[in-house]
Amino acid sequence: MPSLKDLKNRIGSVKNTRKITKAMQMVAAAKLRRAQDAAEAARPYAERMNSVMAGLATSVQGSADAPRLLSGTGRDAVHLLVVMTAERGLCGGFNSSIVRRARIRAQELLAQGKTVKILTVGKKGREQLRRDYEQNFVGHVDLSSVKKLGYTNAQTIAREVLSRFDDGEFDVATLFYSRFVSVINQVPTTQQIIPAVFEAPEAGTERNDYDYEPSEEGILADLLPRGVATQIFAALLENAASEQGARMSAMDNATRNAGEMINDLTIEYNRTRQAAITKELIEIISGAEAL
Amino acid sequence: MADTLQFDLVTPERKLASVPATEVQIPGTEGDMTVMAGHMPLVTSLRPGILRVVGPTGHLNFAVTGGFAETAGPSLSVLAEYAIPVEDTTKTIFDELVAEAESLAEVALPEDRAAADKKVNDMIALRAAAGH
């Protein structure tokens, strides 16, 4: 049976923990709003980029001199998995769920006899994958010093990926990140970026016959690397929003649990105190009766 | 024929402008061009330069470093990698851009060297055009 003093100390420490988790939750909420705004602001660019590229891609697809970023290398032997996670923990299952997805994919590919290379973005994913796949790591992008995600961060990652592709280091690249649906729902997502895949333009939509300057191939060759960067940027932003959302709900849970724990401890404390008082009274009364 | 077109300037990070315009001067890779309402459908890539928008409400000038423009009849969208209103620019920004282009040109492969050098020159021209 813990003494009164012990209980009092425990209540105090749980109260402190609750203060911290509450503060973290509020910080996450503020950051989430900013992350959502950033994701929102980036959407028009990504959408237009996609529609122009989809139009171009359909007209160039199939021709023999289509850029390799679009048509692929013709092989499917080496896969690059770009695993994007957070730099920090304490955000519930956010990092684990992305890593789990990447791990399943890596196992599948290895079982099919393919080569798997892993590029990690964010420290947490790297730590979790290190145990099983350290020999597959080819690189890491550290974003821990980045305060506000910018397009330049995406460009850095894109350059890293593209230069490896140009060197023929892999045939297919896939992004792993978490798509933000709501504060309580983030969906781990897999997205192939090289060779590029586009949602087919809806049938019946009007297609303009564009004139291209300098040329279709020239523009496409210029656009495809940008498209990769744009997709990575969008994934980074989604991931950032998801991370804050996940942290917010994790911290909300933690705050609530701490509250319950305080209630339980307080009841136990009161009971112990009452027991001590009753015991003292009995001792006094039985002492008086014995006289 | 409508006499204004819907002009949108978007960058990966945000939408910079969405205004009606009577004419827009675009620094295309193949040369400057002016787009007015009813222009034929066209997609062109951009070189670093100044994008001039003439609208019913006044002029807007943006410094852009690259990207592409798409026009189809009543609308013109410019998707710029980096864009900033000319009046907000400072010499430091351009010095950084020029320095970045130069450092990329130095490490460029021989076959990309010409394009990289051109980019450096375009950046320097852009800095001069913005009045710094």
Contacts between the chains, C-beta under 8 A, distances in Angstrom:
chain1	res1	chain2	res2	distance
A	38	B	13	7.4
A	41	B	13	6.3
A	41	B	14	4.1
A	41	B	15	6.6
A	42	B	12	5.9
A	42	B	13	6.3
A	42	B	14	7.4
A	44	B	8	7.5
A	44	B	10	4.9
A	44	B	15	5.3
A	45	B	10	4.5
A	45	B	11	6.4
A	45	B	12	5.0
A	45	B	13	8.0
A	45	B	15	7.9
A	45	B	79	6.0
A	46	B	12	7.6
A	48	B	10	6.7
A	48	B	70	7.2
A	48	B	77	5.6
A	48	B	79	5.8
A	49	B	79	6.1
A	52	B	43	6.4
A	52	B	68	7.4
A	52	B	70	5.6
A	52	B	79	7.7
A	56	B	43	7.7
A	150	B	13	6.6
A	151	B	11	7.4
A	151	B	12	4.2
A	151	B	13	5.5
A	151	B	81	7.4
A	151	B	82	7.7
A	154	B	12	7.4
A	208	B	41	4.1
A	208	B	72	4.7
A	209	B	41	6.2
A	210	B	41	4.5
A	210	B	42	6.1
A	210	B	43	4.9
A	210	B	70	7.5
A	210	B	72	7.4
A	211	B	40	6.0
A	211	B	41	6.4
A	211	B	42	4.7
A	211	B	43	7.4
A	212	B	42	7.6
A	212	B	43	5.3
A	212	B	44	7.5
A	213	B	28	6.1
A	213	B	29	7.3
A	213	B	30	5.3
A	213	B	42	6.6
A	213	B	43	7.2
A	213	B	44	4.0
A	213	B	45	7.4
A	214	B	29	6.1
A	214	B	30	5.7
A	214	B	44	7.9
A	214	B	45	7.1
A	218	B	45	7.4
A	219	B	43	6.0
A	219	B	44	7.6
A	219	B	45	5.6
A	219	B	68	6.7
A	222	B	45	5.1
A	222	B	68	7.3
A	223	B	45	7.8
A	223	B	68	6.7
A	226	B	67	7.6
A	226	B	81	7.0
A	229	B	12	7.7
A	230	B	12	6.1
A	233	B	12	5.4
